[in-house]
Amino acid sequence: MLTSTVCVALSAAGLAIAVLTAYRRRFARAVRIAAVALLPVGFWMTGLATLGGKVVAAVGDWTADLVFKPSVWAGFGVLALAVVLYAVGRIAGRRGRAPERHGTPAAVPGASAPALGAARRPDVRPESKKAKEKIKTDPDLAEFGEIEEILKRRGI
């Protein structure tokens, strides 16, 4: 009696977690969780959860129940359903993911460039030659010139 209570409670908790996972739109994971949640009830219905103690007598009783009790066959059906659900969840999980690419850069070069070209405001004039010369000659501003060159090479 205690075994049945524990098995049903574990399955109910697992199915509740599966429902919450499906609510979050992670359906493949929810199907796999539901498959694992059905295992305790399936084992209890087949009688495999209660085998123990005197193994020879328990195996004899179990084989007799296997032949004469439909609930044992229903337990095997639940276990088969769990296996099928798990396989479907694995296949759906693989199908939903993007293929993994190894060695490709995280960003494509030029992806951050504006699509319509650089926006120009009429009140802003390009830098004059005097300003560029001042940056090159002034040691405090020379670092900014180097940084500006690096940013221009990267397209930023």
N, C-alpha and C positions, 0 to 999 in steps of 0.2 A: 504494500500500500504506500509506503514512504517512497519507494522507487518510482511509482507512477506519478506521485505528486511532484517530485523533483524533476522528472523528465518533462512533464507537461508545463511546469513553471519555466524551465529553461527554454523550451520551444516557444512559449508565449512571449517571453522576453526577447528572444531572437527575432521573432516575427514583428514585434513592435519596433525594434531597431531597423528592420528591413523597411517597414512602412515609413519611418522617419527619413531613411536614406532615399527612398523613392520620392518623398515629398521635396527633397533637395535636388531632384532631377538627376540623380545618379542611379539610373535604372539598372545598368549592368551589375553594379556593386550590390544593389538591393536584391537582385535575383540570386546572387551568390550567397548573400547573408541569409536569405530565406531558405536556400538549399541546406546550409549548415544548420539552421534552426530546426529543420525537420528531422534531423538525425536522432536526437534523443527520443522523440515520440516513436519513430520507426523502430529503434532498438527495443523500446519498451513493448511495443505491440508484437514484435517477433519473439520476445522472451529472451533476447540476447543480453539485455541489461541485467537480468536477474540470475544468469548462470553463475555459479560459484558454490563455495562450500563443498558439498559432496559432488564432485564433478561427474562421476559415473551415473549416479542417480539423476542428477540434473539433466544430463545429456539424454538419458532415456526418456524422461518426462517431456523434454523439449521436442524430441522426435515424434512422440505420440501426439503432442499438441500441434506439431507441424502438419500432420496428416489430417487431424480431425477438427481443428479450429479455423474458421474463416478469418478471424481477427489476425492470426499469424500471417496468413497470406496477404491481408490488407497492410500489415506492417512491412512486408517485403515490397508491396506496391509503393508505400510511402518512401522507403529507402531508394527504390528505383526512380521515383519522382525527384528525390533530392539529387541523385546523380545526374539526371537529365537537366534539371534546373542549373546545376553548377556548370555543366558543359555549355549550356546556352549562355549563361552569364559570362563565361570566359570568351566565347566566340564573339559575343556582342561587345565586350570590353575591348577586344583587339580591333574590331571593325570600326569602332567609334574614335579611336585614337588616330592622330596624324602619324605618318611614318616617321620613325626617328632617323635623323640625318646626322652622321658623324663627320666632324671636320669642317662643317660649314660655318661661316661667321654668323654672329648673332644679328648683325644688321648688314643689309646690303649696301655697298658703297653708293653714295648719291641718293639714298632713300630719304634723307632729311632735307634735300634741296626742295625749294618751293616748286610746285607743279606749273605755275603760271609765270615763272620768272621772278626776279627780284622786284619787290615793291619799291617804288621811288616816290618820295615826297618832294613836292616842288620847292619847299623852303630849305631843304638840306642840300648843300653843295658837296661834291666830292672833295676829299682832302687836297690841299694845295701842295705844291712841291716844297714850299718853305716849311710847312708843318712836318713833312716827312724828313727833311734834312735836320730839323731841330731834334726829332726823335732819334736820329742816327748819331748826332753829335753829343747830345746830353747823356752822360752815363746813367743818370737816374731813370731816364725814359727809354734807354736802350733795351732794357728787359721787356718793356711793353712792346717794342718793335719786334723783338724775337717771338714773343707770344702771339702777336698779330700775324706774323708770317706763318707760324705753325697752324694757327686757326684757319688761315686762308687756304693752306695746303690741304687741310682736312675738309674743307668745304663748309666751315662753320662761320 
